[in-house]
Amino acid sequence: MKEIRAVIRPARLEALREAVRKRPDFPGMTVVKAQGSGYPPGKPSQGLKAELTDFSDRVLIELVAPDDQVDELVAVIHGICHTGQIGDGVVWVTPVESFLRLREPLGR
C-alpha cells in the first residue's frame, strides 16, 4: 500500500473529488485545508516577515491505496490539477507500513 498526498489549488478540489469518486474501487480521501508558499527558482527572498505572511490557500488531500492503483490515481490528480502555472501544487507517494480500518477488529 502507498499513501498519496497532494497539495492543490482549492478550485480544483471539486473536479478531483468527482473524478476519484467515479472509480469503482475508490479508496477514500481525506481533505485538509492548508496554506502554503513557494517561490519560483531565482526569485530573491523578500525577507523573513514576508515569507512568513505570504501564504495562499491550498488543500491537502491524502489517499491510501493499493500499489496497483497508485499510478492511475497520481495521473488523475495531475490531469485535473495541472495548469502549467506556478502554484499548481505538488504530489508525492510514500510507502504505508500498515493499514487498519478502525471499524474492523484488531488482529484481523
DOKEMAR-508812 format. One record per residue: residue number from 1; x, y, z of N, C-alpha, C, CB in turn. Coordinates in steps of 0.001 Angstrom, whole numbers, plus 500000, padded with zeros to 6 digits. Glycine has a CB too. Layout:
BEGIN
pos->NUM npx->X npy->Y npz->Z capx->X capy->Y capz->Z cpx->X cpy->Y cpz->Z cbpx->X cbpy->Y cbpz->Z .
...
//
This chain:
BEGIN
pos->1 npx->500849 npy->498817 npz->500000 capx->500000 capy->500000 capz->500000 cpx->500885 cpy->501232 cpz->500000 cbpx->499039 cbpy->500006 cbpz->501220 .
pos->2 npx->500308 npy->502300 npz->499479 capx->501017 capy->503571 capz->499407 cpx->500077 cpy->504687 cpz->499851 cbpx->501552 cbpy->503834 cbpz->497970 .
pos->3 npx->500691 npy->505738 npz->500383 capx->499939 capy->506950 capz->500694 cpx->500249 cpy->507960 cpz->499607 cbpx->500294 cbpy->507513 cbpz->502119 .
pos->4 npx->499208 npy->508525 npz->499042 capx->499354 capy->509585 capz->498046 cpx->498912 cpy->510874 cpz->498714 cbpx->498514 cbpy->509291 cbpz->496737 .
pos->5 npx->499782 npy->511858 npz->498693 capx->499446 capy->513171 capz->499227 cpx->499629 cpy->514198 cpz->498130 cbpx->500314 cbpy->513518 cbpz->500464 .
pos->6 npx->498758 npy->515174 npz->498109 capx->498864 capy->516241 capz->497123 cpx->498408 cpy->517542 cpz->497753 cbpx->498032 cbpy->515920 cbpz->495857 .
pos->7 npx->499132 npy->518598 npz->497451 capx->498736 capy->519951 capz->497828 cpx->498275 cpy->520597 cpz->496533 cbpx->499924 cbpy->520770 cbpz->498528 .
pos->8 npx->497006 npy->521010 npz->496505 capx->496413 capy->521516 capz->495267 cpx->495700 cpy->522845 cpz->495511 cbpx->495431 cbpy->520486 cbpz->494681 .
pos->9 npx->495327 npy->523467 npz->494414 capx->494519 capy->524689 capz->494490 cpx->493086 cpy->524305 cpz->494918 cbpx->494513 cbpy->525454 cbpz->493099 .
pos->10 npx->492482 npy->525065 npz->495817 capx->491121 capy->524742 capz->496257 cpx->490112 cpy->524676 cpz->495112 cbpx->490661 cbpy->525760 cbpz->497263 .
pos->11 npx->490296 npy->525467 npz->494085 capx->489358 capy->525491 capz->492964 cpx->489338 cpy->524172 cpz->492200 cbpx->489710 cbpy->526623 cbpz->492020 .
pos->12 npx->490356 npy->523341 npz->492374 capx->490438 capy->522058 capz->491663 cpx->489852 cpy->520896 cpz->492475 cbpx->491890 cbpy->521754 cbpz->491313 .
pos->13 npx->489515 npy->521133 npz->493736 capx->489079 capy->520050 capz->494612 cpx->487801 cpy->519371 cpz->494130 cbpx->488871 cbpy->520578 cbpz->496003 .
pos->14 npx->486783 npy->520131 npz->493771 capx->485507 capy->519524 capz->493383 cpx->485670 cpy->518602 cpz->492178 cbpx->484476 cbpy->520611 cbpz->493071 .
pos->15 npx->486394 npy->519048 npz->491167 capx->486603 capy->518216 capz->489976 cpx->487400 cpy->516963 cpz->490322 cbpx->487329 cbpy->519016 cbpz->488878 .
pos->16 npx->488393 npy->517110 npz->491191 capx->489185 capy->515955 capz->491600 cpx->488336 cpy->514966 cpz->492390 cbpx->490390 cbpy->516400 cbpz->492433 .
pos->17 npx->487565 npy->515487 npz->493310 capx->486704 capy->514612 capz->494115 cpx->485734 cpy->513834 cpz->493232 cbpx->485924 cbpy->515433 cbpz->495156 .
pos->18 npx->485129 npy->514495 npz->492274 capx->484195 capy->513813 capz->491369 cpx->484906 cpy->512732 cpz->490560 cbpx->483529 cbpy->514826 cbpz->490422 .
pos->19 npx->486100 npy->513006 npz->490102 capx->486842 capy->512035 capz->489282 cpx->487220 cpy->510792 cpz->490081 cbpx->488105 cbpy->512683 cbpz->488707 .
pos->20 npx->487718 npy->510967 npz->491293 capx->488138 capy->509789 capz->492056 cpx->486939 cpy->509026 cpz->492609 cbpx->489064 cbpy->510201 cbpz->493198 .
pos->21 npx->485849 npy->509700 npz->492888 capx->484653 capy->509015 capz->493389 cpx->483991 cpy->508148 cpz->492317 cbpx->483649 cbpy->510035 cbpz->493914 .
pos->22 npx->484232 npy->508439 npz->491051 capx->483670 capy->507642 capz->489965 cpx->484356 cpy->506285 cpz->489839 cbpx->483781 cbpy->508399 cbpz->488653 .
pos->23 npx->485519 npy->506148 npz->490438 capx->486232 capy->504870 capz->490378 cpx->485494 cpy->503840 cpz->491226 cbpx->487705 cbpy->505027 cbpz->490863 .
pos->24 npx->485272 npy->502644 npz->490695 capx->484554 capy->501629 capz->491470 cpx->485328 cpy->501174 cpz->492706 cbpx->484252 cbpy->500431 cbpz->490594 .
pos->25 npx->486641 npy->501330 npz->492681 capx->487478 capy->500899 capz->493805 cpx->488051 cpy->502089 cpz->494569 cbpx->488614 cbpy->500009 cbpz->493306 .
pos->26 npx->487291 npy->503184 npz->494597 capx->487744 capy->504407 capz->495273 cpx->488127 cpy->504108 cpz->496712 cbpx->486649 cbpy->505491 cbpz->495231 .
pos->27 npx->489388 npy->504408 npz->497088 capx->489848 capy->504042 capz->498428 cpx->489443 cpy->505001 cpz->499547 cbpx->491316 cbpy->503932 cbpz->498414 .
pos->28 npx->488837 npy->506127 npz->499226 capx->488516 capy->507135 capz->500233 cpx->489587 cpy->508216 cpz->500227 cbpx->488392 cbpy->506496 cbpz->501640 .
pos->29 npx->489237 npy->509390 npz->500723 capx->490153 capy->510512 capz->500643 cpx->489940 cpy->511420 cpz->501848 cbpx->489959 cbpy->511291 cbpz->499323 .
pos->30 npx->491017 npy->511921 npz->502395 capx->490967 capy->512917 capz->503459 cpx->491332 cpy->514265 cpz->502855 cbpx->491928 cbpy->512545 cbpz->504641 .
pos->31 npx->490606 npy->515303 npz->503235 capx->490848 capy->516647 capz->502730 cpx->491105 cpy->517562 cpz->503915 cbpx->489648 cbpy->517158 cbpz->501876 .
pos->32 npx->492196 npy->518310 npz->503842 capx->492588 capy->519211 capz->504916 cpx->492825 cpy->520596 cpz->504324 cbpx->493860 cbpy->518690 cbpz->505653 .
pos->33 npx->492230 npy->521619 npz->504929 capx->492527 capy->522989 capz->504500 cpx->493963 cpy->523308 cpz->504898 cbpx->491522 cbpy->524024 cbpz->505131 .
pos->34 npx->494682 npy->523950 npz->504003 capx->496093 capy->524262 capz->504256 cpx->496426 cpy->525614 cpz->503659 cbpx->497022 cbpy->523169 cbpz->503671 .
pos->35 npx->497585 npy->526098 npz->504025 capx->498136 capy->527290 capz->503406 cpx->499567 cpy->526974 cpz->503032 cbpx->498050 cbpy->528533 cbpz->504352 .
pos->36 npx->500031 npy->527561 npz->501945 capx->501382 capy->527263 capz->501508 cpx->502016 cpy->528440 cpz->500804 cbpx->501385 cbpy->526064 cbpz->500605 .
pos->37 npx->503311 npy->528314 npz->500655 capx->504085 capy->529356 capz->499998 cpx->505238 cpy->528712 cpz->499266 cbpx->504593 cbpy->530409 cbpz->501011 .
pos->38 npx->505529 npy->529202 npz->498122 capx->506675 capy->528734 capz->497354 cpx->507141 cpy->529879 cpz->496460 cbpx->506319 cbpy->527461 cbpz->496510 .
pos->39 npx->508345 npy->529798 npz->496030 capx->508888 capy->530848 capz->495181 cpx->509492 cpy->530217 cpz->493956 cbpx->509933 cbpy->531697 cbpz->495932 .
pos->40 npx->509330 npy->530850 npz->492799 capx->509938 capy->530316 capz->491591 cpx->511461 cpy->530354 cpz->491700 cbpx->509467 cbpy->531103 cbpz->490358 .
pos->41 npx->512150 npy->529447 npz->491027 capx->513617 capy->529450 capz->491076 cpx->514183 cpy->530798 cpz->490643 cbpx->514184 cbpy->528337 cbpz->490186 .
pos->42 npx->515173 npy->531258 npz->491365 capx->515837 capy->532510 capz->491016 cpx->515195 cpy->533755 cpz->491596 cbpx->515884 cbpy->532642 cbpz->489555 .
pos->43 npx->514015 npy->533633 npz->492189 capx->513369 capy->534807 capz->492775 cpx->514019 cpy->535091 cpz->494127 cbpx->511824 cbpy->534589 cbpz->492927 .
pos->44 npx->514491 npy->536310 npz->494326 capx->515149 capy->536611 capz->495604 cpx->514157 cpy->536597 cpz->496771 cbpx->515843 cbpy->537976 cbpz->495529 .
pos->45 npx->514669 npy->536262 npz->497927 capx->513858 capy->536273 capz->499131 cpx->513380 cpy->537685 cpz->499415 cbpx->514644 cbpy->535718 cbpz->500326 .
pos->46 npx->512157 npy->537789 npz->499934 capx->511602 capy->539094 capz->500273 cpx->511733 cpy->539378 cpz->501760 cbpx->510140 cbpy->539175 cbpz->499853 .
pos->47 npx->512524 npy->538584 npz->502437 capx->512716 capy->538758 capz->503865 cpx->511855 cpy->537804 cpz->504653 cbpx->512415 cbpy->540178 cbpz->504270 .
pos->48 npx->512261 npy->537539 npz->505880 capx->511586 capy->536560 capz->506722 cpx->510133 cpy->536941 cpz->506991 cbpx->512329 cbpy->536406 cbpz->508035 .
pos->49 npx->509864 npy->538208 npz->507295 capx->508490 capy->538624 capz->507597 cpx->507577 cpy->538366 cpz->506401 cbpx->508447 cbpy->540119 cbpz->507988 .
pos->50 npx->508016 npy->538721 npz->505205 capx->507205 capy->538499 capz->504008 cpx->507007 cpy->537009 cpz->503764 cbpx->507858 cbpy->539155 cbpz->502782 .
pos->51 npx->508039 npy->536205 npz->503994 capx->507932 capy->534770 capz->503762 cpx->506987 cpy->534108 cpz->504769 cbpx->509314 cbpy->534123 cbpz->503836 .
pos->52 npx->506889 npy->534637 npz->505970 capx->506013 capy->534053 capz->506980 cpx->504559 cpy->534492 cpz->506839 cbpx->506512 cbpy->534412 cbpz->508348 .
pos->53 npx->504298 npy->535510 npz->506052 capx->502923 capy->536000 capz->505892 cpx->502394 cpy->535839 cpz->504473 cbpx->502849 cbpy->537453 cbpz->506287 .
pos->54 npx->503238 npy->535437 npz->503541 capx->502853 capy->535325 capz->502137 cpx->502386 cpy->533906 cpz->501825 cbpx->504027 cbpy->535717 cbpz->501220 .
pos->55 npx->501199 npy->533542 npz->502328 capx->500672 capy->532205 capz->502116 cpx->499395 cpy->532266 cpz->501295 cbpx->500416 cbpy->531508 cbpz->503453 .
pos->56 npx->499187 npy->531248 npz->500493 capx->497965 capy->531125 capz->499698 cpx->497171 cpy->529933 cpz->500210 cbpx->498289 cbpy->530967 cbpz->498177 .
pos->57 npx->495846 npy->530020 npz->500097 capx->495014 capy->528885 capz->500489 cpx->495286 cpy->527707 cpz->499573 cbpx->493519 cbpy->529260 cbpz->500456 .
pos->58 npx->495394 npy->526554 npz->500163 capx->495618 capy->525307 capz->499442 cpx->494795 cpy->524222 cpz->500118 cbpx->497138 cbpy->524927 cbpz->499406 .
pos->59 npx->494742 npy->523071 npz->499485 capx->494070 capy->521911 capz->500036 cpx->495064 cpy->520755 cpz->500012 cbpx->492764 cbpy->521567 cbpz->499238 .
pos->60 npx->495164 npy->520046 npz->501130 capx->495984 capy->518847 capz->501208 cpx->495043 cpy->517659 cpz->501114 cbpx->496838 cbpy->518807 cbpz->502529 .
pos->61 npx->495272 npy->516799 npz->500132 capx->494472 capy->515583 capz->500046 cpx->495369 cpy->514390 cpz->500350 cbpx->493808 cbpy->515440 cbpz->498642 .
pos->62 npx->494783 npy->513392 npz->500998 capx->495517 capy->512188 capz->501375 cpx->494679 cpy->510977 cpz->501004 cbpx->495860 cbpy->512186 cbpz->502896 .
pos->63 npx->495302 npy->510018 npz->500329 capx->494650 capy->508758 capz->499975 cpx->495612 cpy->507634 cpz->500312 cbpx->494239 cbpy->508720 cbpz->498457 .
pos->64 npx->495082 npy->506521 npz->500777 capx->495876 capy->505311 capz->500950 cpx->495281 cpy->504306 cpz->499975 cbpx->495859 cbpy->504776 cbpz->502458 .
pos->65 npx->496138 npy->503777 npz->499095 capx->495644 capy->502919 capz->498029 cpx->496584 cpy->501738 cpz->497800 cbpx->495473 cbpy->503721 cbpz->496736 .
pos->66 npx->496053 npy->500644 npz->497258 capx->496911 capy->499526 capz->496888 cpx->497930 cpy->499951 cpz->495826 cbpx->496064 cbpy->498351 cbpz->496375 .
pos->67 npx->499070 npy->499294 npz->495821 capx->500144 capy->499658 capz->494900 cpx->499686 cpy->499717 cpz->493447 cbpx->501278 cbpy->498677 cbpz->495029 .
pos->68 npx->498807 npy->498819 npz->493043 capx->498404 capy->498762 capz->491634 cpx->497485 cpy->499915 cpz->491215 cbpx->497711 cbpy->497450 cbpz->491362 .
pos->69 npx->497005 npy->500726 npz->492157 capx->496153 capy->501875 capz->491838 cpx->496906 cpy->503198 cpz->491850 cbpx->495008 cbpy->501945 cbpz->492810 .
pos->70 npx->498117 npy->503194 npz->492388 capx->498840 capy->504443 capz->492643 cpx->499102 cpy->505236 cpz->491369 cbpx->500153 cbpy->504149 cbpz->493332 .
pos->71 npx->499651 npy->504613 npz->490339 capx->499987 capy->505353 capz->489120 cpx->498755 cpy->505999 cpz->488499 cbpx->500654 cbpy->504426 cbpz->488104 .
pos->72 npx->497646 npy->505262 npz->488481 capx->496425 capy->505818 capz->487901 cpx->495891 cpy->506978 cpz->488734 cbpx->495359 cbpy->504734 cbpz->487774 .
pos->73 npx->495911 npy->506853 npz->490058 capx->495428 capy->507944 capz->490912 cpx->496310 cpy->509185 cpz->490787 cbpx->495373 cbpy->507489 cbpz->492373 .
pos->74 npx->497617 npy->508991 npz->490725 capx->498524 capy->510136 capz->490538 cpx->498250 cpy->510795 cpz->489187 cbpx->500016 cbpy->509686 cbpz->490632 .
pos->75 npx->498001 npy->509994 npz->488159 capx->497689 capy->510554 capz->486840 cpx->496386 cpy->511348 cpz->486862 cbpx->497598 cbpy->509437 cbpz->485798 .
pos->76 npx->495388 npy->510867 npz->487605 capx->494121 capy->511587 capz->487725 cpx->494349 cpy->512924 cpz->488435 cbpx->493074 cbpy->510732 cbpz->488491 .
pos->77 npx->495092 npy->512890 npz->489538 capx->495384 capy->514122 capz->490280 cpx->496114 cpy->515111 cpz->489379 cbpx->496229 cbpy->513819 cbpz->491543 .
pos->78 npx->497137 npy->514638 npz->488702 capx->497912 capy->515526 capz->487824 cpx->497040 cpy->516073 cpz->486696 cbpx->499129 cbpy->514780 cbpz->487237 .
pos->79 npx->496263 npy->515212 npz->486072 capx->495441 capy->515643 capz->484946 cpx->494434 cpy->516716 cpz->485303 cbpx->494725 cbpy->514476 cbpz->484375 .
pos->80 npx->493886 npy->516652 npz->486492 capx->492875 capy->517622 capz->486908 cpx->493500 cpy->518879 cpz->487507 cbpx->491930 cbpy->516988 cbpz->487914 .
pos->81 npx->494596 npy->518727 npz->488229 capx->495147 capy->519856 capz->488986 cpx->496258 cpy->520612 cpz->488260 cbpx->495671 cbpy->519364 cbpz->490296 .
pos->82 npx->496773 npy->520065 npz->487187 capx->497856 capy->520703 capz->486435 cpx->497320 cpy->521808 cpz->485533 cbpx->498611 cbpy->519665 cbpz->485599 .
pos->83 npx->497849 npy->523024 npz->485703 capx->497525 capy->524121 capz->484789 cpx->498771 cpy->524607 cpz->484076 cbpx->496864 cbpy->525280 cbpz->485544 .
pos->84 npx->499928 npy->524187 npz->484577 capx->501185 capy->524655 capz->483998 cpx->501674 cpy->525953 cpz->484613 cbpx->501030 cbpy->524833 cbpz->482519 .
pos->85 npx->500981 npy->526432 npz->485622 capx->501349 capy->527690 capz->486259 cpx->502048 cpy->527432 cpz->487589 cbpx->500109 cbpy->528570 cbpz->486471 .
pos->86 npx->502862 npy->528387 npz->488006 capx->503471 capy->528310 capz->489327 cpx->502352 cpy->528303 cpz->490350 cbpx->504462 cbpy->529496 cbpz->489577 .
pos->87 npx->502450 npy->527429 npz->491335 capx->501428 capy->527348 capz->492374 cpx->500421 cpy->526232 cpz->492160 cbpx->500707 cbpy->528643 cbpz->492464 .
pos->88 npx->500611 npy->525410 npz->491122 capx->499702 capy->524282 capz->490894 cpx->499692 cpy->523320 cpz->492071 cbpx->500092 cbpy->523535 cbpz->489625 .
pos->89 npx->500825 npy->523150 npz->492718 capx->500903 capy->522256 capz->493859 cpx->501919 cpy->521160 cpz->493650 cbpx->499562 cbpy->521655 cbpz->494139 .
pos->90 npx->501842 npy->520136 npz->494480 capx->502780 capy->519016 capz->494443 cpx->502032 cpy->517722 cpz->494762 cbpx->503954 cbpy->519237 cbpz->495444 .
pos->91 npx->502608 npy->516608 npz->494327 capx->502083 capy->515280 capz->494646 cpx->503271 cpy->514433 cpz->495069 cbpx->501312 cbpy->514633 cbpz->493422 .
pos->92 npx->503096 npy->513627 npz->496130 capx->504148 capy->512686 capz->496497 cpx->503523 cpy->511401 cpz->497002 cbpx->505085 cbpy->513290 cbpz->497563 .
pos->93 npx->504301 npy->510333 npz->496902 capx->503835 capy->508996 capz->497260 cpx->504827 cpy->508390 cpz->498240 cbpx->503670 cbpy->508091 cbpz->495997 .
pos->94 npx->504309 npy->507813 npz->499326 capx->505172 capy->507172 capz->500319 cpx->504623 cpy->505783 cpz->500650 cbpx->505279 cbpy->508042 cbpz->501608 .
pos->95 npx->505509 npy->504874 npz->501049 capx->505050 capy->503544 capz->501431 cpx->504242 cpy->503580 cpz->502727 cbpx->506238 cbpy->502602 cbpz->501583 .
pos->96 npx->503284 npy->502687 npz->502839 capx->502492 capy->502541 capz->504057 cpx->502856 cpy->501196 cpz->504664 cbpx->500942 cbpy->502647 cbpz->503770 .
pos->97 npx->503383 npy->501239 npz->505858 capx->503834 capy->500018 capz->506525 cpx->502664 cpy->499150 cpz->506985 cbpx->504711 cbpy->500370 cbpz->507716 .
pos->98 npx->501614 npy->499789 npz->507485 capx->500434 capy->499032 capz->507889 cpx->499204 cpy->499917 cpz->507717 cbpx->500561 cbpy->498531 cbpz->509362 .
pos->99 npx->498045 npy->499269 npz->507647 capx->496793 capy->499977 capz->507424 cpx->495684 cpy->499182 cpz->508098 cbpx->496506 cbpy->500172 cbpz->505896 .
pos->100 npx->494864 npy->499838 npz->508891 capx->493762 capy->499173 capz->509571 cpx->492576 cpy->500112 cpz->509613 cbpx->494166 cbpy->498730 cbpz->510998 .
pos->101 npx->491448 npy->499638 npz->509157 capx->490212 capy->500412 capz->509313 cpx->489759 cpy->500250 cpz->510758 cbpx->489089 cbpy->499940 cbpz->508299 .
pos->102 npx->489425 npy->501332 npz->511410 capx->489063 capy->501283 capz->512821 cpx->487775 cpy->500506 cpz->513068 cbpx->488922 cbpy->502682 cbpz->513362 .
pos->103 npx->486944 npy->500383 npz->512069 capx->485702 capy->499621 capz->512252 cpx->485968 cpy->498119 cpz->512301 cbpx->484715 cbpy->499936 cbpz->511125 .
pos->104 npx->487157 npy->497672 npz->511860 capx->487485 capy->496260 capz->511850 cpx->488124 cpy->495871 cpz->513192 cbpx->488433 cbpy->495927 cbpz->510666 .
pos->105 npx->487929 npy->494617 npz->513611 capx->488559 capy->494169 capz->514853 cpx->490085 cpy->494169 cpz->514724 cbpx->488059 cbpy->492763 cbpz->515230 .
pos->106 npx->490760 npy->494444 npz->515795 capx->492219 capy->494419 capz->515817 cpx->492698 cpy->492990 cpz->515639 cbpx->492768 cbpy->495019 cbpz->517133 .
pos->107 npx->493767 npy->492811 npz->514877 capx->494321 capy->491482 capz->514672 cpx->493745 cpy->490765 cpz->513475 cbpx->494107 cbpy->490660 cbpz->515881 .
pos->108 npx->492951 npy->491464 npz->512699 capx->492340 capy->490846 capz->511514 cpx->493262 cpy->490937 cpz->510341 cbpx->491011 cbpy->491500 cbpz->511176 .
//
